[in-house]
Each structure stands twice: as C-alpha cells, then as structure tokens.
C-alpha cells in the first residue's frame, strides 16, 4: 500500500473530481460527492479541513471505492 500524504479537504475533492466524482451538496464544512458506476451510485463525504488525518482520508477512499494508488496519481 502506498504511503498517503496529508492533504487538505479541497485537495482531496479536486483529486476525486478528476476521478469522475461531482459535488452534489454541501452542509457546513462537509461536501458530498457522487459518481455513477455500472454497479450503481458511489458517494463519499469530505470535510473541508485544512489537513485531513490519514485515517480520515483512508475512510473517504474506502467510501469512494478508490484505491490509494489511484488517489495519489490524481493529486
């Protein structure tokens, strides 16, 4: 597993948007992203923090069904 580096919420959103996710809505400091796949819709919630903890980022990637490798390539 590649080493994930610390990123901000905005950087994470930008990388996920490059992977095909779109912003659906925002409530306070949390942005909901969705992507249509052949298996159905996939969604995730990203907090707009200045720096995301590695565990939080891993949880976001698990929700989004994105591998850490894919994510790091799209940063």
URQUIDA-V660289 format. One record per run of one state. SS is the DSSP state (a for helix, b for strand, c for the rest). FROM is the first residue (numbers start at 1). TO is the last residue. Records with the same first field share a line. If there is no record, write none. Layout:
SS = FROM-TO / FROM-TO
This chain:
c = 1-8 / 19-21 / 28-29 / 38-39 / 48-53 / 65-67 / 74-75
a = 9-18 / 54-64 / 68-73
b = 22-27 / 30-37 / 40-47
